[in-house]
Amino acid sequence: MTDFTSLGLSDQLQKAILANGYTEPTPIQRDAIPHILNGDDLMGLAQTGTGKTAAFGLPLIDKLLAEGTKAPARGTRALILAPTRELVNQIAKNLVSFVKGSPLRVNNVVGGVSINGQIKRLERGTDILVATPGRLLDLVERKAIRLDTAGFLVLDEADQMLDLGFIHALRKIASLVAKKRQTLLFSATMPRQIEDLSKTYLRDPIRVEVAPAGRTADKVKQIVHFMGQKAKTDFLTNLMCERPDDISLVFCRTKHGAERLMKKLVSCGISAGSIHGNKSQNQRERAIKGLREGEIKVLVATDVAARGIDIPGVSHVYNFELPEVPEAYVHRIGRTARAGADGDAVALCAPEEIGLLRQIEKLTGNRIEVVSGEVPPESASRPARSGGRGKPSSSRGHNGNKSRKAAPKGGAKADAGNRQRRNGGRSQGGRPAAA
């Protein structure tokens, strides 16, 4: 199979594919689309930037068009869940381009914006609804949307949804979707939690794996500079001033740190913006639009943006601070070298982060090239976090804020899920406002 015409998609959809400039399917598209058209549940593993949206979106649209039915009022025929606002908006934008000229209606719902407008848009019924879990449950509780009409359920970037604490929301939503359905799960990594999730919600799934877990994009050149934490800001500022025309993403561990760094870059004459959990949805969209249209050259972000930004031309990704979850590094640097282009990933590593660097290298199977500074001893690494993969330590949350006092034993998980939904998808402990 060398092009989309051999994958079994309808003539109507072939026209939409051509109109969008698609000519050759990516490996995940080539391997997944025939199984999805066949009605199989599917578990897809592919690194970020490999075309997963089209891999599930094209066959899903094809099947909905073939059914020829109409979405009921306040109902949806297909539901796609994603962890962040940016990713939801990106998926919806791609799907809208594929359904252009067809009767299918695509809606997207996220937190951080007025819920009343979303309620009104859902009244007429939706063929494909793309949503973050927190805002979707808010709408369900208001009886603005019913999910029992959804014959298709897609979980995109499932591993990040678990990292952001959405497991209870996913269980609730899955129980509301039609029992007779086709379920598709896509993830960039496949830890044990995802394996367990697939056994719970998928029936005899076909497994499609086009890249090993943790593998980074082939065309990303990775380097690391060693220095003290206090030296990082001036060092990064000098790099930016030397390359004023680059389009760059800079990742920080905390939202407050991201904002401080952005302001420092601006004060040095660098056109920069920021996105993180303290930004409203409109502010985040304006910043991404500014980078896409060249109004700003540098976007400083927390990991809320690592999987939701698809901007052609990003030449450099800077890890100002290394992530505490090694898989996040893969998603961060996946924002460059997209669509076959080359890219550079530059890490600034303080002595206390050497353990984080070694975890990243173990995951990716790649020794990152050292270009400056003295490699610190392994003993300089700060103590590992407790709580396991993707969970915050007892004193700090995902974005570095002090976490709330633990809830009484037995009710903590339920209380956390209720708080998350009331907050439009924001989970406790300073995690990103993912809905």
Steps between C-alpha positions, in 0.01 A plus 500: 500500500667816386221759494157572648309354204605149605386532863129449432380857556201620298525716187337788686768496765775458241404841366529654846840337546627646174356840584704499821821416318538145631667267251682226692372346825730491799575158655236538774242604240590215267481240776200629696249619240408157351436352846286794606296477178455131577338587833779373727584654834856627472790595724747719313850583620684770307727787594366851490483674163441183297148575378283329760211744453456401137557134593179493704323804353487392135347153553268637769364761259470238227290274722275783618436607140418141405246469782309799361316566828446831675629589843221533759446826685750537784659174388819402321576213266874490578702621799872584499671573831834680529688629806557869420313792350766551236482140384120502490502814288766356269309174448174684435667732248638203306166319501314809380730514199417136419119537529481819295220468247338209685197507734710401802521743789812519722492670841770543762461581870774605742525681830622856539223644282129568550300181539177668387613534139604134498160394634328690219721343230423152628122542486473410130696179539860417411649239271850519649563655840861569607531575871714518809365270775435766764291734286314206342385378842391855588280496189366152578403612851312796347324258262640697205638184338408132511765241424291184459459583130877482437590185309868598480735589784856622437753556780786707359827548692363262763825494697491873560135481609611256768795724596259792545277298733207436266465126568180538703353737243579248224326223692193717548486603135555145371204383708277761333595422138299238309587145604508392138779715367837501328779621728837632384787579737806692383805575709859608451618270779357173629563465874325232700213735588415534131513123453254466790280774356486326163392172662218682678353699210604321178367169370764275340690804370736500207836638614681727257848613601710707264763629744644362822384669820721798577656523157569858392453639152782389269579848368534675835860579597528481879765679705547597864679786676595457867483803730364621831130583519566872549711518184227364274307821435797702372627202302163450327461873436839506325403201285177672399678824413744308279210342304232774480318346203448153649152387600553340840315333786642518852371261766502572872388282786271754672251756378650776714847421371372507142346844551815641662718367219271641232511846659879483524530413130266787406703741713806399296327588174391148404145463367355238733170377638394235749234236558434314824225414744455857624419627151141519376407308190486820293850599620637158413344508154636850432850392600493194274358708216777757553766232466333344197470836321847624592392777736709336772802276455514326837225328696574408862278219627441238764419143404139599446620588148728206429239302304266771385712720277540424132685793345699447181842654508589455868876458466605477865356357819680610816461304822570784742420251774489125450161336561454276802315246286748380233226430243420873503841565343400293197182702457676832549762445233236353270385858440791542257610293199138460395383399153846376404690815597815515711509643850717558807427410861717686751499404867638719780588268785582610855700265726190400696330397173761242397275219623214629283734509200608141558133390523433667164801331341390163638149546358614614157799268476706799388799666666447873453805685367671729751614826335596716799546493874631240738299183550396495867538188714198274527496574873399861423155383391215596728304216664249324276136588545268267683168391358608337175483599138327825412389576858612800700700471819333561832609865509487613139251463221555459128565870448698546818223642721449377854250218494190498714475306822418137433136406522392235751585146399235338286349818362803677353461379143129576481544842658785580257285403204212717621733796554645450154158511335386803700816681396443433131762227485767646727636234729654560838862565578559768236454269202428661161146621434453224248136559426 
